[in-house]
Amino acid sequence: MTVTAYERAEVLLVEDDPDDEELVLHTLLRDDVCRRVFVVRDGAEALEYLRGTGRYRDRSPICGLRMILLDLKLPLLDGHDVLAEIKTDPELRRIPVVVFTSAAMDRDRTRGYALGANSYVVKPVEFQRFTAAVHDVARYWLGLNCAPV
């Protein structure tokens, strides 16, 4: 059996809302679109995870990380600041960052793209549209998109 890109993919979910976290995990794991989903709940923890510092200093390198799903409204360090740090770090900037947020303001979207977001998706409120959005994002970034070598 051939191993697909979905089966090899690892995703980092940066989300502080437990309900949204549960829906994203349910969709990604139910649809079997990735091997593993790592969850962090604030911006500072996201950067520690990505850089292998602080509570993640013993973590293996992020070689299998294929996508970051990033909420904007986060405690400690907001998503825009996290995005800026990721996209200015030579070791991290190649990882696609999909802003997945309830922040629907034009200024948030404009700032997100200016900071280097690869995609910006406003979280649908309705359950089936929410899970469809997660599925479509994962299908594109983990399956259709050709990641760098």
VOLUMFI-118311 format. One line per field, with one value per residue (C-alpha): x, y, z; residue in three letters; residue number from 1. Coordinates in Angstrom, 2 decimals. Example, Ala and Ser with C-alpha at 12.3 -4.5 7.8 and 13.67 -1.06 7.14 Angstrom:
east <- [12.30 | 13.67];
north <- [-4.50 | -1.06];
up <- [7.80 | 7.14];
type <- [ALA | SER];
seq <- [1 | 2];
***
This chain:
east <- [0.00 | 1.32 | 1.55 | -0.27 | 0.73 | -2.24 | -0.91 | 2.53 | 1.30 | 1.46 | -0.51 | -0.14 | -3.44 | -3.11 | -6.53 | -7.71 | -11.41 | -12.01 | -15.15 | -13.38 | -10.43 | -12.73 | -14.43 | -11.12 | -9.67 | -12.85 | -12.77 | -9.07 | -8.94 | -12.33 | -11.45 | -8.00 | -6.35 | -3.30 | -1.17 | -1.01 | -2.39 | -0.50 | -2.53 | -1.28 | -3.61 | -1.83 | 0.62 | 3.58 | 3.16 | 2.94 | 6.34 | 7.86 | 6.55 | 7.78 | 11.22 | 11.66 | 12.17 | 10.66 | 8.34 | 9.10 | 12.91 | 13.04 | 10.75 | 11.93 | 12.47 | 9.37 | 10.36 | 6.89 | 4.89 | 2.96 | 0.48 | -0.27 | -3.93 | -3.72 | -6.45 | -5.89 | -7.58 | -5.15 | -4.03 | -0.48 | 0.56 | -2.00 | -2.08 | -0.76 | 2.35 | 2.78 | 2.40 | 5.00 | 7.47 | 6.90 | 7.28 | 10.50 | 12.16 | 14.17 | 13.51 | 9.74 | 8.62 | 8.24 | 5.44 | 2.05 | 0.08 | -3.68 | -5.33 | -8.52 | -10.36 | -13.66 | -12.04 | -13.88 | -12.75 | -11.09 | -8.20 | -7.45 | -7.41 | -5.28 | -2.80 | -2.70 | -1.78 | 0.72 | 2.45 | 2.68 | -0.42 | -0.77 | -4.54 | -7.22 | -10.45 | -13.23 | -14.66 | -18.24 | -20.65 | -22.78 | -21.40 | -21.46 | -19.97 | -17.26 | -16.25 | -16.42 | -14.07 | -11.58 | -11.79 | -11.28 | -8.32 | -6.68 | -7.40 | -5.71 | -2.69 | -2.01 | -3.04 | -3.10 | -0.42 | 3.11 | 5.14 | 8.80 | 11.33];
north <- [0.00 | 3.45 | 6.01 | 9.20 | 12.76 | 12.85 | 9.91 | 11.50 | 14.98 | 16.58 | 19.70 | 22.28 | 23.70 | 26.97 | 27.39 | 28.56 | 27.72 | 24.12 | 23.76 | 24.85 | 22.63 | 19.63 | 20.30 | 20.70 | 17.55 | 15.60 | 16.62 | 16.05 | 12.72 | 11.47 | 12.25 | 10.70 | 13.65 | 13.74 | 11.51 | 13.70 | 17.01 | 18.91 | 21.44 | 24.52 | 27.02 | 30.38 | 32.31 | 32.00 | 28.22 | 28.07 | 29.71 | 27.50 | 24.45 | 25.58 | 26.58 | 23.66 | 25.90 | 26.18 | 23.28 | 21.80 | 21.86 | 18.04 | 17.80 | 16.28 | 18.62 | 19.73 | 17.99 | 16.46 | 19.63 | 20.46 | 23.09 | 25.47 | 26.33 | 29.61 | 31.44 | 35.19 | 35.90 | 34.14 | 34.75 | 35.91 | 36.61 | 37.21 | 35.34 | 38.25 | 38.38 | 34.61 | 34.83 | 37.60 | 35.52 | 32.42 | 34.23 | 36.01 | 32.83 | 31.08 | 27.67 | 28.13 | 30.40 | 27.56 | 25.97 | 27.06 | 29.08 | 29.09 | 31.74 | 30.05 | 32.60 | 34.21 | 37.63 | 38.67 | 42.31 | 43.48 | 44.99 | 41.61 | 39.86 | 42.59 | 42.47 | 38.66 | 38.59 | 41.42 | 39.33 | 36.32 | 34.19 | 31.57 | 31.54 | 33.26 | 31.47 | 32.88 | 30.12 | 29.35 | 29.27 | 26.38 | 22.90 | 21.39 | 24.47 | 24.59 | 20.96 | 21.38 | 24.37 | 22.39 | 19.46 | 21.67 | 23.50 | 20.22 | 18.62 | 21.48 | 22.11 | 18.47 | 16.76 | 18.99 | 21.53 | 20.44 | 21.16 | 22.16 | 19.38];
up <- [0.00 | -0.93 | 1.86 | 0.88 | 1.75 | 4.12 | 6.13 | 6.48 | 7.35 | 10.75 | 11.65 | 14.41 | 15.64 | 17.56 | 19.15 | 22.58 | 22.18 | 23.32 | 21.19 | 18.01 | 18.92 | 19.27 | 15.91 | 14.09 | 15.64 | 14.95 | 11.28 | 10.67 | 12.42 | 11.20 | 7.62 | 8.12 | 6.41 | 8.63 | 10.79 | 13.86 | 15.13 | 17.80 | 19.78 | 21.59 | 23.23 | 23.17 | 21.01 | 23.34 | 23.53 | 19.73 | 19.35 | 22.05 | 20.23 | 16.83 | 18.08 | 20.47 | 23.48 | 26.97 | 27.75 | 24.27 | 24.48 | 24.33 | 21.30 | 18.02 | 15.07 | 13.14 | 9.92 | 9.39 | 10.08 | 6.90 | 8.04 | 10.89 | 11.58 | 13.48 | 15.33 | 15.71 | 19.02 | 21.38 | 24.95 | 25.81 | 22.21 | 19.49 | 16.20 | 14.15 | 16.34 | 16.05 | 12.27 | 12.06 | 14.08 | 11.93 | 8.62 | 9.63 | 10.92 | 8.16 | 9.74 | 10.00 | 7.16 | 4.64 | 6.69 | 5.31 | 7.84 | 7.43 | 9.56 | 10.76 | 12.82 | 13.69 | 13.03 | 9.88 | 9.82 | 6.63 | 8.61 | 10.24 | 6.87 | 5.27 | 8.15 | 8.06 | 4.39 | 4.84 | 7.51 | 5.19 | 5.80 | 3.10 | 3.47 | 5.55 | 6.41 | 8.56 | 10.75 | 9.78 | 12.70 | 11.42 | 12.23 | 8.74 | 7.10 | 9.81 | 9.29 | 5.50 | 5.74 | 7.84 | 5.44 | 2.37 | 3.91 | 4.88 | 1.52 | -0.30 | 1.96 | 2.84 | -0.36 | -3.41 | -2.56 | -3.42 | -0.30 | -0.57 | -0.30];
type <- [MET | THR | VAL | THR | ALA | TYR | GLU | ARG | ALA | GLU | VAL | LEU | LEU | VAL | GLU | ASP | ASP | PRO | ASP | ASP | GLU | GLU | LEU | VAL | LEU | HIS | THR | LEU | LEU | ARG | ASP | ASP | VAL | CYS | ARG | ARG | VAL | PHE | VAL | VAL | ARG | ASP | GLY | ALA | GLU | ALA | LEU | GLU | TYR | LEU | ARG | GLY | THR | GLY | ARG | TYR | ARG | ASP | ARG | SER | PRO | ILE | CYS | GLY | LEU | ARG | MET | ILE | LEU | LEU | ASP | LEU | LYS | LEU | PRO | LEU | LEU | ASP | GLY | HIS | ASP | VAL | LEU | ALA | GLU | ILE | LYS | THR | ASP | PRO | GLU | LEU | ARG | ARG | ILE | PRO | VAL | VAL | VAL | PHE | THR | SER | ALA | ALA | MET | ASP | ARG | ASP | ARG | THR | ARG | GLY | TYR | ALA | LEU | GLY | ALA | ASN | SER | TYR | VAL | VAL | LYS | PRO | VAL | GLU | PHE | GLN | ARG | PHE | THR | ALA | ALA | VAL | HIS | ASP | VAL | ALA | ARG | TYR | TRP | LEU | GLY | LEU | ASN | CYS | ALA | PRO | VAL];
seq <- [1 | 2 | 3 | 4 | 5 | 6 | 7 | 8 | 9 | 10 | 11 | 12 | 13 | 14 | 15 | 16 | 17 | 18 | 19 | 20 | 21 | 22 | 23 | 24 | 25 | 26 | 27 | 28 | 29 | 30 | 31 | 32 | 33 | 34 | 35 | 36 | 37 | 38 | 39 | 40 | 41 | 42 | 43 | 44 | 45 | 46 | 47 | 48 | 49 | 50 | 51 | 52 | 53 | 54 | 55 | 56 | 57 | 58 | 59 | 60 | 61 | 62 | 63 | 64 | 65 | 66 | 67 | 68 | 69 | 70 | 71 | 72 | 73 | 74 | 75 | 76 | 77 | 78 | 79 | 80 | 81 | 82 | 83 | 84 | 85 | 86 | 87 | 88 | 89 | 90 | 91 | 92 | 93 | 94 | 95 | 96 | 97 | 98 | 99 | 100 | 101 | 102 | 103 | 104 | 105 | 106 | 107 | 108 | 109 | 110 | 111 | 112 | 113 | 114 | 115 | 116 | 117 | 118 | 119 | 120 | 121 | 122 | 123 | 124 | 125 | 126 | 127 | 128 | 129 | 130 | 131 | 132 | 133 | 134 | 135 | 136 | 137 | 138 | 139 | 140 | 141 | 142 | 143 | 144 | 145 | 146 | 147 | 148 | 149];
***
